[in-house]
Each structure stands twice: as C-alpha cells, then as structure tokens.
C-alpha cells in the first residue's frame, strides 16, 4: 500500500532526517561529510531555505 502524500505548507518548518540503511554509517570518510555539507549549502542557498537546527 502506498504512503499517504505529505502535506507541504509553505513557511512552516519541516523535520528532515538522514540515516544509513540498517544503522550503517552515513559518512565513512571526512570527505563524504564535506561533500554532503557543500551540497546542502548550495541548494539551501539556491532555494532560499533555512536550517533551524542540525544535530
């Protein structure tokens, strides 16, 4: 059965997570994290998004 579509409300915060399958490590090398971080900066800036918290 397909998932129910999420409701997207402009101007409201969204909870976004990332994790590895079966609790695997997401960033194996420091360069992996740097690459990911640069992509986040690029696209958040491009689309006018904000990060309110990162853990």
mmCIF file as gemmi writes it, N, C-alpha and C atoms, coordinates in Angstrom:
data_model
loop_
_atom_site.group_PDB
_atom_site.id
_atom_site.type_symbol
_atom_site.label_atom_id
_atom_site.label_alt_id
_atom_site.label_comp_id
_atom_site.label_asym_id
_atom_site.label_entity_id
_atom_site.label_seq_id
_atom_site.pdbx_PDB_ins_code
_atom_site.Cartn_x
_atom_site.Cartn_y
_atom_site.Cartn_z
_atom_site.occupancy
_atom_site.B_iso_or_equiv
_atom_site.pdbx_formal_charge
_atom_site.auth_seq_id
_atom_site.auth_asym_id
_atom_site.pdbx_PDB_model_num
ATOM 1 N N . UNK Axp A 1 ? 0.846 -1.17 0 1 0 ? 1 A 1
ATOM 2 C CA . UNK Axp A 1 ? 0 0 0 1 0 ? 1 A 1
ATOM 3 C C . UNK Axp A 1 ? 0.897 1.241 0 1 0 ? 1 A 1
ATOM 4 N N . UNK Axp A 2 ? 0.648 2.191 -0.891 1 0 ? 2 A 1
ATOM 5 C CA . UNK Axp A 2 ? 1.49 3.39 -0.954 1 0 ? 2 A 1
ATOM 6 C C . UNK Axp A 2 ? 1.299 4.29 0.259 1 0 ? 2 A 1
ATOM 7 N N . UNK Axp A 3 ? 2.325 5.074 0.524 1 0 ? 3 A 1
ATOM 8 C CA . UNK Axp A 3 ? 2.251 6.04 1.628 1 0 ? 3 A 1
ATOM 9 C C . UNK Axp A 3 ? 1.307 7.177 1.276 1 0 ? 3 A 1
ATOM 10 N N . UNK Axp A 4 ? 0.747 7.755 2.291 1 0 ? 4 A 1
ATOM 11 C CA . UNK Axp A 4 ? -0.094 8.938 2.109 1 0 ? 4 A 1
ATOM 12 C C . UNK Axp A 4 ? 0.826 10.119 1.802 1 0 ? 4 A 1
ATOM 13 N N . UNK Axp A 5 ? 0.464 10.922 0.826 1 0 ? 5 A 1
ATOM 14 C CA . UNK Axp A 5 ? 1.275 12.086 0.463 1 0 ? 5 A 1
ATOM 15 C C . UNK Axp A 5 ? 1.383 13.045 1.645 1 0 ? 5 A 1
ATOM 16 N N . UNK Axp A 6 ? 2.564 13.622 1.812 1 0 ? 6 A 1
ATOM 17 C CA . UNK Axp A 6 ? 2.774 14.579 2.895 1 0 ? 6 A 1
ATOM 18 C C . UNK Axp A 6 ? 2.146 15.917 2.541 1 0 ? 6 A 1
ATOM 19 N N . UNK Axp A 7 ? 1.71 16.595 3.55 1 0 ? 7 A 1
ATOM 20 C CA . UNK Axp A 7 ? 1.175 17.938 3.362 1 0 ? 7 A 1
ATOM 21 C C . UNK Axp A 7 ? 2.34 18.919 3.469 1 0 ? 7 A 1
ATOM 22 N N . UNK Axp A 8 ? 2.518 19.735 2.463 1 0 ? 8 A 1
ATOM 23 C CA . UNK Axp A 8 ? 3.59 20.731 2.45 1 0 ? 8 A 1
ATOM 24 C C . UNK Axp A 8 ? 2.953 22.104 2.577 1 0 ? 8 A 1
ATOM 25 N N . UNK Axp A 9 ? 3.294 22.785 3.661 1 0 ? 9 A 1
ATOM 26 C CA . UNK Axp A 9 ? 2.764 24.12 3.91 1 0 ? 9 A 1
ATOM 27 C C . UNK Axp A 9 ? 3.902 25.129 3.826 1 0 ? 9 A 1
ATOM 28 N N . UNK Axp A 10 ? 3.897 25.993 2.82 1 0 ? 10 A 1
ATOM 29 C CA . UNK Axp A 10 ? 4.956 26.997 2.7 1 0 ? 10 A 1
ATOM 30 C C . UNK Axp A 10 ? 5.05 27.854 3.964 1 0 ? 10 A 1
ATOM 31 N N . UNK Axp A 11 ? 6.292 28.1 4.392 1 0 ? 11 A 1
ATOM 32 C CA . UNK Axp A 11 ? 6.513 28.941 5.561 1 0 ? 11 A 1
ATOM 33 C C . UNK Axp A 11 ? 6.523 28.188 6.878 1 0 ? 11 A 1
ATOM 34 N N . UNK Axp A 12 ? 6.214 26.892 6.856 1 0 ? 12 A 1
ATOM 35 C CA . UNK Axp A 12 ? 6.232 26.086 8.074 1 0 ? 12 A 1
ATOM 36 C C . UNK Axp A 12 ? 7.457 25.179 8.058 1 0 ? 12 A 1
ATOM 37 N N . UNK Axp A 13 ? 8.051 24.926 9.224 1 0 ? 13 A 1
ATOM 38 C CA . UNK Axp A 13 ? 9.242 24.074 9.258 1 0 ? 13 A 1
ATOM 39 C C . UNK Axp A 13 ? 8.915 22.619 8.922 1 0 ? 13 A 1
ATOM 40 N N . UNK Axp A 14 ? 9.918 21.93 8.387 1 0 ? 14 A 1
ATOM 41 C CA . UNK Axp A 14 ? 9.818 20.506 8.072 1 0 ? 14 A 1
ATOM 42 C C . UNK Axp A 14 ? 10.91 19.772 8.832 1 0 ? 14 A 1
ATOM 43 N N . UNK Axp A 15 ? 10.588 18.603 9.311 1 0 ? 15 A 1
ATOM 44 C CA . UNK Axp A 15 ? 11.562 17.761 10 1 0 ? 15 A 1
ATOM 45 C C . UNK Axp A 15 ? 12.178 16.827 8.965 1 0 ? 15 A 1
ATOM 46 N N . UNK Axp A 16 ? 13.472 16.977 8.732 1 0 ? 16 A 1
ATOM 47 C CA . UNK Axp A 16 ? 14.171 16.18 7.726 1 0 ? 16 A 1
ATOM 48 C C . UNK Axp A 16 ? 15.239 15.359 8.43 1 0 ? 16 A 1
ATOM 49 N N . UNK Axp A 17 ? 15.307 14.076 8.103 1 0 ? 17 A 1
ATOM 50 C CA . UNK Axp A 17 ? 16.322 13.207 8.696 1 0 ? 17 A 1
ATOM 51 C C . UNK Axp A 17 ? 17.111 12.516 7.591 1 0 ? 17 A 1
ATOM 52 N N . UNK Axp A 18 ? 18.286 12.073 7.931 1 0 ? 18 A 1
ATOM 53 C CA . UNK Axp A 18 ? 19.039 11.185 7.046 1 0 ? 18 A 1
ATOM 54 C C . UNK Axp A 18 ? 19.734 10.164 7.927 1 0 ? 18 A 1
ATOM 55 N N . UNK Axp A 19 ? 19.724 8.922 7.463 1 0 ? 19 A 1
ATOM 56 C CA . UNK Axp A 19 ? 20.381 7.85 8.207 1 0 ? 19 A 1
ATOM 57 C C . UNK Axp A 19 ? 20.701 6.717 7.252 1 0 ? 19 A 1
ATOM 58 N N . UNK Axp A 20 ? 21.654 5.892 7.645 1 0 ? 20 A 1
ATOM 59 C CA . UNK Axp A 20 ? 22.045 4.766 6.811 1 0 ? 20 A 1
ATOM 60 C C . UNK Axp A 20 ? 21.071 3.607 6.95 1 0 ? 20 A 1
ATOM 61 N N . UNK Axp A 21 ? 21.004 2.795 5.911 1 0 ? 21 A 1
ATOM 62 C CA . UNK Axp A 21 ? 20.189 1.588 5.975 1 0 ? 21 A 1
ATOM 63 C C . UNK Axp A 21 ? 20.75 0.646 7.032 1 0 ? 21 A 1
ATOM 64 N N . UNK Axp A 22 ? 19.871 0.04 7.794 1 0 ? 22 A 1
ATOM 65 C CA . UNK Axp A 22 ? 20.27 -0.922 8.833 1 0 ? 22 A 1
ATOM 66 C C . UNK Axp A 22 ? 21.298 -0.329 9.793 1 0 ? 22 A 1
ATOM 67 N N . UNK Axp A 23 ? 21.137 0.947 10.098 1 0 ? 23 A 1
ATOM 68 C CA . UNK Axp A 23 ? 22.003 1.674 11.04 1 0 ? 23 A 1
ATOM 69 C C . UNK Axp A 23 ? 23.465 1.748 10.583 1 0 ? 23 A 1
ATOM 70 N N . UNK Axp A 24 ? 23.679 1.685 9.269 1 0 ? 24 A 1
ATOM 71 C CA . UNK Axp A 24 ? 25.037 1.822 8.75 1 0 ? 24 A 1
ATOM 72 C C . UNK Axp A 24 ? 25.499 3.269 8.887 1 0 ? 24 A 1
ATOM 73 N N . UNK Axp A 25 ? 26.796 3.454 8.919 1 0 ? 25 A 1
ATOM 74 C CA . UNK Axp A 25 ? 27.386 4.786 8.985 1 0 ? 25 A 1
ATOM 75 C C . UNK Axp A 25 ? 27.061 5.529 7.688 1 0 ? 25 A 1
ATOM 76 N N . UNK Axp A 26 ? 26.656 6.777 7.794 1 0 ? 26 A 1
ATOM 77 C CA . UNK Axp A 26 ? 26.3 7.569 6.613 1 0 ? 26 A 1
ATOM 78 C C . UNK Axp A 26 ? 27.554 8.157 5.965 1 0 ? 26 A 1
ATOM 79 N N . UNK Axp A 27 ? 28.431 8.718 6.765 1 0 ? 27 A 1
ATOM 80 C CA . UNK Axp A 27 ? 29.641 9.344 6.245 1 0 ? 27 A 1
ATOM 81 C C . UNK Axp A 27 ? 30.835 8.51 6.688 1 0 ? 27 A 1
ATOM 82 N N . UNK Axp A 28 ? 31.379 7.711 5.765 1 0 ? 28 A 1
ATOM 83 C CA . UNK Axp A 28 ? 32.501 6.839 6.121 1 0 ? 28 A 1
ATOM 84 C C . UNK Axp A 28 ? 33.818 7.603 6.202 1 0 ? 28 A 1
ATOM 85 N N . UNK Axp A 29 ? 33.966 8.608 5.366 1 0 ? 29 A 1
ATOM 86 C CA . UNK Axp A 29 ? 35.191 9.398 5.328 1 0 ? 29 A 1
ATOM 87 C C . UNK Axp A 29 ? 34.85 10.863 5.58 1 0 ? 29 A 1
ATOM 88 N N . UNK Axp A 30 ? 35.783 11.624 6.139 1 0 ? 30 A 1
ATOM 89 C CA . UNK Axp A 30 ? 35.527 13.06 6.34 1 0 ? 30 A 1
ATOM 90 C C . UNK Axp A 30 ? 35.133 13.771 5.042 1 0 ? 30 A 1
ATOM 91 N N . UNK Axp A 31 ? 35.712 13.35 3.916 1 0 ? 31 A 1
ATOM 92 C CA . UNK Axp A 31 ? 35.37 13.976 2.632 1 0 ? 31 A 1
ATOM 93 C C . UNK Axp A 31 ? 33.911 13.747 2.254 1 0 ? 31 A 1
ATOM 94 N N . UNK Axp A 32 ? 33.318 12.622 2.695 1 0 ? 32 A 1
ATOM 95 C CA . UNK Axp A 32 ? 31.901 12.355 2.423 1 0 ? 32 A 1
ATOM 96 C C . UNK Axp A 32 ? 31.034 13.414 3.093 1 0 ? 32 A 1
ATOM 97 N N . UNK Axp A 33 ? 31.355 13.733 4.34 1 0 ? 33 A 1
ATOM 98 C CA . UNK Axp A 33 ? 30.593 14.743 5.069 1 0 ? 33 A 1
ATOM 99 C C . UNK Axp A 33 ? 30.782 16.121 4.439 1 0 ? 33 A 1
ATOM 100 N N . UNK Axp A 34 ? 31.991 16.435 4.043 1 0 ? 34 A 1
ATOM 101 C CA . UNK Axp A 34 ? 32.274 17.73 3.42 1 0 ? 34 A 1
ATOM 102 C C . UNK Axp A 34 ? 31.488 17.867 2.114 1 0 ? 34 A 1
ATOM 103 N N . UNK Axp A 35 ? 31.465 16.804 1.305 1 0 ? 35 A 1
ATOM 104 C CA . UNK Axp A 35 ? 30.71 16.815 0.049 1 0 ? 35 A 1
ATOM 105 C C . UNK Axp A 35 ? 29.229 17.053 0.326 1 0 ? 35 A 1
ATOM 106 N N . UNK Axp A 36 ? 28.671 16.316 1.28 1 0 ? 36 A 1
ATOM 107 C CA . UNK Axp A 36 ? 27.258 16.463 1.652 1 0 ? 36 A 1
ATOM 108 C C . UNK Axp A 36 ? 26.979 17.882 2.152 1 0 ? 36 A 1
ATOM 109 N N . UNK Axp A 37 ? 27.835 18.373 3.025 1 0 ? 37 A 1
ATOM 110 C CA . UNK Axp A 37 ? 27.665 19.705 3.597 1 0 ? 37 A 1
ATOM 111 C C . UNK Axp A 37 ? 27.666 20.778 2.507 1 0 ? 37 A 1
ATOM 112 N N . UNK Axp A 38 ? 28.55 20.641 1.535 1 0 ? 38 A 1
ATOM 113 C CA . UNK Axp A 38 ? 28.599 21.605 0.431 1 0 ? 38 A 1
ATOM 114 C C . UNK Axp A 38 ? 27.336 21.555 -0.42 1 0 ? 38 A 1
ATOM 115 N N . UNK Axp A 39 ? 26.786 20.358 -0.649 1 0 ? 39 A 1
ATOM 116 C CA . UNK Axp A 39 ? 25.528 20.245 -1.392 1 0 ? 39 A 1
ATOM 117 C C . UNK Axp A 39 ? 24.388 20.914 -0.635 1 0 ? 39 A 1
ATOM 118 N N . UNK Axp A 40 ? 24.338 20.695 0.67 1 0 ? 40 A 1
ATOM 119 C CA . UNK Axp A 40 ? 23.288 21.312 1.486 1 0 ? 40 A 1
ATOM 120 C C . UNK Axp A 40 ? 23.385 22.833 1.389 1 0 ? 40 A 1
ATOM 121 N N . UNK Axp A 41 ? 24.569 23.372 1.556 1 0 ? 41 A 1
ATOM 122 C CA . UNK Axp A 41 ? 24.754 24.824 1.47 1 0 ? 41 A 1
ATOM 123 C C . UNK Axp A 41 ? 24.322 25.356 0.106 1 0 ? 41 A 1
ATOM 124 N N . UNK Axp A 42 ? 24.741 24.668 -0.952 1 0 ? 42 A 1
ATOM 125 C CA . UNK Axp A 42 ? 24.429 25.11 -2.315 1 0 ? 42 A 1
ATOM 126 C C . UNK Axp A 42 ? 22.922 25.166 -2.551 1 0 ? 42 A 1
ATOM 127 N N . UNK Axp A 43 ? 22.218 24.081 -2.23 1 0 ? 43 A 1
ATOM 128 C CA . UNK Axp A 43 ? 20.801 24.017 -2.567 1 0 ? 43 A 1
ATOM 129 C C . UNK Axp A 43 ? 19.912 24.759 -1.575 1 0 ? 43 A 1
ATOM 130 N N . UNK Axp A 44 ? 20.324 24.851 -0.339 1 0 ? 44 A 1
ATOM 131 C CA . UNK Axp A 44 ? 19.543 25.659 0.601 1 0 ? 44 A 1
ATOM 132 C C . UNK Axp A 44 ? 19.649 27.125 0.213 1 0 ? 44 A 1
ATOM 133 N N . UNK Axp A 45 ? 20.824 27.552 -0.224 1 0 ? 45 A 1
ATOM 134 C CA . UNK Axp A 45 ? 21 28.929 -0.677 1 0 ? 45 A 1
ATOM 135 C C . UNK Axp A 45 ? 20.218 29.173 -1.971 1 0 ? 45 A 1
ATOM 136 N N . UNK Axp A 46 ? 20.306 28.234 -2.902 1 0 ? 46 A 1
ATOM 137 C CA . UNK Axp A 46 ? 19.633 28.369 -4.2 1 0 ? 46 A 1
ATOM 138 C C . UNK Axp A 46 ? 18.122 28.506 -4.046 1 0 ? 46 A 1
ATOM 139 N N . UNK Axp A 47 ? 17.539 27.751 -3.119 1 0 ? 47 A 1
ATOM 140 C CA . UNK Axp A 47 ? 16.086 27.742 -2.966 1 0 ? 47 A 1
ATOM 141 C C . UNK Axp A 47 ? 15.59 28.546 -1.765 1 0 ? 47 A 1
ATOM 142 N N . UNK Axp A 48 ? 16.485 29.299 -1.124 1 0 ? 48 A 1
ATOM 143 C CA . UNK Axp A 48 ? 16.08 30.179 -0.027 1 0 ? 48 A 1
ATOM 144 C C . UNK Axp A 48 ? 15.596 29.44 1.207 1 0 ? 48 A 1
ATOM 145 N N . UNK Axp A 49 ? 16.2 28.299 1.499 1 0 ? 49 A 1
ATOM 146 C CA . UNK Axp A 49 ? 15.813 27.507 2.665 1 0 ? 49 A 1
ATOM 147 C C . UNK Axp A 49 ? 16.701 27.852 3.849 1 0 ? 49 A 1
ATOM 148 N N . UNK Axp A 50 ? 16.232 27.542 5.047 1 0 ? 50 A 1
ATOM 149 C CA . UNK Axp A 50 ? 16.998 27.792 6.27 1 0 ? 50 A 1
ATOM 150 C C . UNK Axp A 50 ? 17.119 26.502 7.066 1 0 ? 50 A 1
ATOM 151 N N . UNK Axp A 51 ? 18.252 26.331 7.719 1 0 ? 51 A 1
ATOM 152 C CA . UNK Axp A 51 ? 18.422 25.237 8.67 1 0 ? 51 A 1
ATOM 153 C C . UNK Axp A 51 ? 18.248 25.847 10.051 1 0 ? 51 A 1
ATOM 154 N N . UNK Axp A 52 ? 17.237 25.394 10.77 1 0 ? 52 A 1
ATOM 155 C CA . UNK Axp A 52 ? 16.97 25.925 12.106 1 0 ? 52 A 1
ATOM 156 C C . UNK Axp A 52 ? 17.756 25.176 13.169 1 0 ? 52 A 1
ATOM 157 N N . UNK Axp A 53 ? 18.058 23.906 12.903 1 0 ? 53 A 1
ATOM 158 C CA . UNK Axp A 53 ? 18.804 23.093 13.855 1 0 ? 53 A 1
ATOM 159 C C . UNK Axp A 53 ? 19.426 21.924 13.113 1 0 ? 53 A 1
ATOM 160 N N . UNK Axp A 54 ? 20.621 21.521 13.527 1 0 ? 54 A 1
ATOM 161 C CA . UNK Axp A 54 ? 21.296 20.364 12.93 1 0 ? 54 A 1
ATOM 162 C C . UNK Axp A 54 ? 21.997 19.616 14.048 1 0 ? 54 A 1
ATOM 163 N N . UNK Axp A 55 ? 21.712 18.339 14.155 1 0 ? 55 A 1
ATOM 164 C CA . UNK Axp A 55 ? 22.334 17.519 15.209 1 0 ? 55 A 1
ATOM 165 C C . UNK Axp A 55 ? 22.996 16.325 14.578 1 0 ? 55 A 1
